């Protein structure tokens, strides 16, 4: 077998994500990769993270997103004690909004 295929499955996933060029490619990739419910769960978690970052409380987030308190708590725990993935992306999204004037 070619060395090309000797990467781990996580390597392939992360490399694939890094190769996406725009939102449409990302949407198409996630449509193929995930079930509808998996994609919706990822979208909901990101929305919860954004709302937590804005300082909203659990009840407001639950009302806006329909996310369970367990999901909100998990995302909050990741924001506070996680690997900084949410924080990195949220900061970059904020910077993009400032640059494009869509605050």
C-alpha positions in Angstrom: 0.0 0.0 0.0 1.1 3.5 -0.8 2.4 5.7 2.1 -0.3 8.1 1.1 -2.9 5.8 2.9 -0.8 5.1 6.0 -2.1 8.1 8.0 -4.4 7.6 10.9 -8.1 8.3 10.4 -7.9 11.5 12.6 -5.0 12.7 10.4 -7.2 12.3 7.3 -10.1 14.1 8.9 -8.1 17.1 10.1 -6.1 17.3 6.9 -9.3 17.2 4.9 -10.8 20.1 7.0 -7.7 22.2 6.4 -8.0 21.7 2.7 -11.5 23.3 2.5 -11.4 26.6 0.6 -14.7 28.2 1.4 -18.1 27.9 3.2 -19.7 26.1 0.3 -17.0 23.4 0.3 -17.3 23.1 4.0 -21.0 22.7 3.8 -20.7 20.1 1.1 -18.0 18.2 3.0 -20.1 18.1 6.2 -23.2 17.1 4.3 -21.3 14.1 3.0 -19.5 13.3 6.3 -22.2 13.7 8.8 -25.8 12.7 9.2 -28.3 15.6 9.3 -28.7 15.1 13.1 -24.9 15.1 13.6 -24.5 18.3 11.6 -27.4 19.9 13.5 -25.7 19.0 16.8 -22.4 20.5 15.7 -24.2 23.7 14.5 -26.1 23.9 17.8 -22.9 23.5 19.9 -21.3 26.3 18.0 -24.3 28.5 18.5 -24.3 27.7 22.2 -20.6 28.6 22.4 -21.2 32.0 20.7 -24.1 32.8 23.0 -22.1 31.8 26.1 -19.3 34.0 24.9 -21.8 36.9 24.7 -22.6 36.3 28.4 -26.1 34.8 28.0 -27.3 32.6 30.8 -28.4 29.0 30.4 -32.2 29.7 30.3 -31.7 32.3 27.5 -29.6 29.9 25.5 -32.0 27.1 26.0 -34.8 29.3 24.8 -32.9 30.5 21.7 -31.4 27.2 20.7 -33.4 24.4 22.1 -30.1 22.9 23.4 -30.4 20.7 26.5 -28.8 21.9 29.7 -26.3 19.0 29.4 -25.2 20.4 26.0 -25.0 23.9 27.3 -23.0 22.7 30.3 -20.6 20.6 28.2 -19.9 23.5 25.8 -19.4 25.9 28.8 -17.0 23.4 30.3 -15.0 23.3 27.0 -15.0 27.1 26.9 -13.6 27.3 30.5 -11.3 24.2 30.7 -11.0 22.8 27.2 -8.3 22.8 24.5 -9.2 26.4 23.5 -10.8 25.3 20.2 -14.0 27.2 20.7 -12.1 30.3 22.0 -9.7 30.3 19.0 -12.5 30.1 16.5 -14.8 32.6 18.3 -11.9 35.1 18.4 -11.2 34.6 14.7 -14.9 35.0 13.8 -15.1 38.2 15.8 -12.0 39.6 14.0 -13.5 38.7 10.7 -16.7 40.5 11.6 -14.7 43.6 12.6 -12.8 43.5 9.3 -15.9 43.2 7.2 -17.9 45.7 9.3 -20.7 43.2 10.1 -20.6 43.6 13.8 
